[in-house]
Amino acid sequence: MPATLLATKRVEKPWGRHHLFPGFPDPAPDAEPIGEIWFQSPHPEQSELLIKYLFTSEKLSVQDHPSDEEAQKRGLPRGKDECWTILAAEPESTIALGPLQPITREELRASAEDGSLEHKLDWKPVKAGDFFYSHSGVIHAIGAGLTLIEVQQNSDTTYRLFDYGRPRELHLDDGVAVADLEPYVDYPSPGEVAPGRIILVEGPKFVLERWTGGAREIALPEGTTGWLVPIRGEGVVAGVEWKAGECVTVTGHEQLHASNDADLLFAYPGQRRL
């Protein structure tokens, strides 16, 4: 099908929330908090990308993810590069990206074990409208009080290095082995390349664009799928109606019609913009 409205999967997390974001019904007060909403393709194992909303009330674990090469060494199909578009942030919200100073693998493991790792990371202040790209291997932690959209390679492989004493499994052997030990370097987003078209990510694993509303042509090569993620607004593509809080996959050549107030993300695999 040229366009498919994806099903949603609500994921309970200890760091999730009971008050989510416009467009998403809140869980019952006595239910477990919701931390993530995934948009699932009909054949999720075949998808190259995965789109999620995250809703945080506490810090997520300090973690990293393997590269494609490291994942395949472990019998996994791919690694995990990811990026975050910040929709809402409380005043003191932060995201940790990389160590403050270069760190050795021995120090990383020892710091994870004794709990000091949290204080050796670069906790960056975050506000609505910010954007961050976290390539595989980056030691990171998403902070509390955030609502964000995560675009990532379709991998659920996470190596948890430190979890603030929560009773969850750590993965120190793999997490230390795949870690980038250098301070984080900002991703060079190309920026606005045409009126209403911003390139947030251009490779190496996927492209992420941000569009304003109105009519637009989508032209994808054969075999390539695009993910349309409306942050605001509503519209139709290939006869499929959509609105904010949903996600639609698109293939081939189609006309997109979006309300004038729309704010859209569009992601597709590849190293270069189409």
C-alpha positions as CSV (number, residue, x, y, z in Angstrom):
1,M,0.0,0.0,0.0
2,P,1.3,3.5,-0.8
3,A,0.4,4.8,2.7
4,T,-0.4,3.0,6.0
5,L,-1.5,4.5,9.3
6,L,0.5,2.7,11.9
7,A,-0.8,1.0,15.0
8,T,0.4,2.3,18.4
9,K,1.9,0.3,21.2
10,R,1.8,1.8,24.7
11,V,4.8,0.8,26.8
12,E,4.8,0.9,30.6
13,K,8.0,2.2,32.2
14,P,9.0,3.0,35.8
15,W,10.1,6.4,34.7
16,G,6.9,7.1,32.6
17,R,4.0,9.4,33.3
18,H,0.2,9.5,33.9
19,H,-0.2,12.8,32.1
20,L,1.1,12.4,28.5
21,F,0.7,14.9,25.7
22,P,-2.1,16.3,23.6
23,G,-3.4,13.6,21.3
24,F,-2.6,10.7,23.6
25,P,-5.1,9.5,26.3
26,D,-3.7,9.4,29.8
27,P,-3.5,6.1,31.6
28,A,-5.8,5.5,34.6
29,P,-4.5,7.0,37.9
30,D,-4.1,3.5,39.3
31,A,-2.4,2.0,36.2
32,E,1.3,1.8,35.5
33,P,2.8,4.9,34.0
34,I,3.3,5.1,30.3
35,G,6.9,5.9,29.2
36,E,6.8,5.2,25.4
37,I,4.4,5.0,22.5
38,W,5.7,3.0,19.5
39,F,4.4,3.2,16.0
40,Q,4.4,-0.3,14.6
41,S,4.5,-1.3,11.0
42,P,2.4,-4.4,9.9
43,H,5.7,-6.3,9.6
44,P,7.9,-4.6,12.3
45,E,10.8,-7.0,11.9
46,Q,11.2,-5.7,8.3
47,S,11.3,-2.0,9.1
48,E,14.6,-0.2,9.1
49,L,13.4,2.6,11.3
50,L,11.3,2.9,14.5
51,I,9.4,6.0,15.7
52,K,8.5,6.6,19.4
53,Y,7.2,9.2,21.7
54,L,8.8,9.3,25.1
55,F,7.2,10.8,28.3
56,T,9.6,11.0,31.3
57,S,9.0,11.8,34.9
58,E,12.4,10.4,36.1
59,K,15.8,10.0,34.5
60,L,16.2,7.1,32.2
61,S,19.2,4.7,32.8
62,V,22.7,5.6,31.6
63,Q,23.1,3.5,28.5
64,D,24.5,3.0,25.1
65,H,23.8,1.1,21.9
66,P,26.0,-0.9,19.5
67,S,26.9,0.1,16.0
68,D,25.9,-2.0,13.1
69,E,29.3,-3.7,13.2
70,E,29.2,-4.4,16.9
71,A,25.6,-5.6,16.7
72,Q,26.3,-8.0,13.9
73,K,29.2,-9.5,15.9
74,R,26.6,-10.4,18.5
75,G,24.2,-11.9,16.0
76,L,21.9,-8.9,15.8
77,P,20.6,-7.4,12.6
78,R,21.6,-3.8,13.1
79,G,22.9,-1.3,15.7
80,K,21.1,1.9,16.9
81,D,21.7,5.5,16.0
82,E,18.9,7.7,17.3
83,C,17.8,11.3,17.6
84,W,15.4,13.3,19.7
85,T,13.1,16.2,18.8
86,I,12.1,17.9,22.1
87,L,8.4,18.8,22.2
88,A,8.1,19.9,25.9
89,A,10.5,20.3,28.8
90,E,10.3,21.3,32.4
91,P,12.6,24.1,33.4
92,E,15.3,21.9,34.9
93,S,15.3,19.1,32.3
94,T,18.5,17.8,31.0
95,I,19.9,15.1,28.7
96,A,23.4,13.5,29.3
97,L,25.5,13.0,26.2
98,G,29.0,11.6,26.5
99,P,31.5,12.0,29.3
100,L,32.8,15.4,30.4
101,Q,36.3,14.2,29.8
102,P,37.8,11.3,27.9
103,I,37.4,8.1,29.9
104,T,39.0,4.7,29.7
105,R,37.0,1.5,29.6
106,E,38.4,0.5,33.0
107,E,37.2,3.9,34.5
108,L,33.9,3.6,32.8
109,R,33.2,0.2,34.3
110,A,34.4,1.2,37.8
111,S,32.2,4.3,37.6
112,A,29.2,2.3,36.6
113,E,29.8,-0.1,39.5
114,D,30.3,2.5,42.2
115,G,27.6,4.9,41.0
116,S,29.8,7.8,40.1
117,L,29.2,7.5,36.4
118,E,26.2,9.8,36.5
119,H,28.4,12.7,37.7
120,K,31.0,12.2,35.0
121,L,28.5,12.8,32.1
122,D,27.8,16.0,30.3
123,W,24.2,16.9,31.3
124,K,23.0,19.4,28.8
125,P,20.0,21.7,29.5
126,V,17.0,21.0,27.3
127,K,14.1,23.1,26.1
128,A,11.2,22.6,23.7
129,G,12.4,22.9,20.1
130,D,15.8,21.4,20.8
131,F,17.2,18.6,18.7
132,F,19.9,16.0,19.5
133,Y,21.5,13.2,17.5
134,S,23.0,10.3,19.4
135,H,25.1,8.0,17.3
136,S,25.8,4.4,18.3
137,G,28.2,4.1,21.2
138,V,27.4,7.5,22.8
139,I,26.9,7.1,26.6
140,H,23.7,8.9,27.3
141,A,20.7,9.3,29.6
142,I,17.4,11.1,28.9
143,G,16.4,13.2,31.9
144,A,13.1,13.8,33.7
145,G,10.3,16.1,32.6
146,L,10.6,15.6,28.9
147,T,8.3,14.8,26.0
148,L,10.1,13.9,22.8
149,I,9.9,12.1,19.5
150,E,12.6,9.5,19.0
151,V,13.6,8.5,15.5
152,Q,16.0,5.5,15.5
153,Q,17.2,2.5,13.7
154,N,14.9,-0.4,14.3
155,S,16.7,-2.0,17.2
156,D,15.7,-2.7,20.7
157,T,19.2,-3.4,21.9
158,T,20.1,-1.3,24.9
159,Y,23.1,-1.8,27.1
160,R,22.3,-0.4,30.6
161,L,25.3,0.9,32.4
162,F,23.8,2.6,35.5
163,D,20.2,2.8,36.7
164,Y,20.2,4.8,40.0
165,G,19.6,1.7,42.1
166,R,16.5,0.5,40.3
167,P,16.3,-3.3,40.4
168,R,16.9,-3.8,36.7
169,E,19.6,-5.8,34.9
170,L,22.8,-4.0,33.9
171,H,24.9,-4.9,30.8
172,L,28.4,-3.8,31.7
173,D,30.4,-6.2,29.5
174,D,28.7,-5.2,26.3
175,G,28.0,-1.6,27.3
176,V,31.6,-0.9,28.1
177,A,32.8,-2.7,25.0
178,V,30.8,-0.6,22.6
179,A,31.1,2.8,24.3
180,D,32.4,5.9,22.7
181,L,34.9,7.1,25.4
182,E,35.3,10.7,24.1
183,P,33.1,13.7,24.9
184,Y,30.1,14.2,22.6
185,V,30.5,16.3,19.5
186,D,27.3,18.1,18.2
187,Y,25.9,16.6,15.0
188,P,26.2,19.0,12.1
189,S,22.6,19.4,10.9
190,P,22.4,20.9,7.4
191,G,19.5,23.2,8.5
192,E,17.0,24.8,6.1
193,V,17.6,23.9,2.5
194,A,14.4,25.3,1.0
195,P,11.4,27.3,2.4
196,G,9.6,25.1,4.9
197,R,12.1,22.2,4.5
198,I,14.7,21.7,7.3
199,I,17.2,18.8,7.2
200,L,17.8,17.7,10.8
201,V,19.7,14.5,9.9
202,E,21.5,13.5,6.7
203,G,23.1,10.1,7.3
204,P,24.8,7.9,8.0
205,K,21.9,5.7,8.8
206,F,18.8,7.8,8.0
207,V,17.6,11.2,6.9
208,L,15.2,13.2,9.0
209,E,13.4,16.3,7.6
210,R,11.1,18.8,9.3
211,W,8.4,20.4,7.1
212,T,5.8,23.1,7.4
213,G,2.2,22.6,6.2
214,G,0.7,22.9,2.7
215,A,0.9,20.7,-0.3
216,R,4.1,18.8,-1.0
217,E,5.2,15.9,-3.3
218,I,6.8,12.9,-1.8
219,A,9.0,10.9,-4.2
220,L,10.7,7.8,-2.7
221,P,12.8,5.3,-4.7
222,E,11.4,1.8,-5.1
223,G,11.9,-0.2,-2.0
224,T,12.3,2.8,0.3
225,T,9.8,3.6,3.0
226,G,9.2,7.0,4.6
227,W,7.7,7.7,8.0
228,L,5.5,10.8,8.3
229,V,5.2,12.0,11.9
230,P,2.9,15.0,12.4
231,I,3.7,17.0,15.5
232,R,0.9,19.4,14.8
233,G,-1.9,19.7,12.3
234,E,-3.8,17.2,10.1
235,G,-4.0,16.2,6.5
236,V,-4.1,13.3,3.9
237,V,-1.6,11.4,1.9
238,A,-2.5,8.7,-0.7
239,G,-6.1,8.7,0.6
240,V,-5.0,8.1,4.2
241,E,-6.1,10.8,6.7
242,W,-3.8,11.6,9.6
243,K,-3.5,14.0,12.5
244,A,-1.0,15.0,15.2
245,G,0.0,12.0,17.4
246,E,-0.2,9.5,14.6
247,C,2.4,8.1,12.2
248,V,2.0,7.1,8.5
249,T,4.4,5.2,6.3
250,V,4.6,6.2,2.7
251,T,6.1,4.6,-0.4
252,G,6.4,5.6,-4.0
253,H,5.3,9.0,-5.4
254,E,2.4,10.6,-3.5
255,Q,0.9,14.0,-2.9
256,L,0.8,15.2,0.7
257,H,-1.8,17.7,1.7
258,A,-1.3,19.2,5.2
259,S,-3.1,21.9,7.1
260,N,-1.4,25.3,7.0
261,D,-0.5,25.0,10.7
262,A,1.1,21.6,10.4
263,D,4.5,20.8,11.8
264,L,5.8,17.5,10.3
265,L,8.8,15.2,10.6
266,F,9.6,12.9,7.7
267,A,12.2,10.1,8.1
268,Y,13.6,7.6,5.6
269,P,16.7,5.3,5.5
270,G,19.8,6.5,3.7
271,Q,22.8,8.8,3.7
272,R,21.6,11.6,1.5
273,R,18.4,13.7,1.2
274,L,16.1,12.9,-1.7
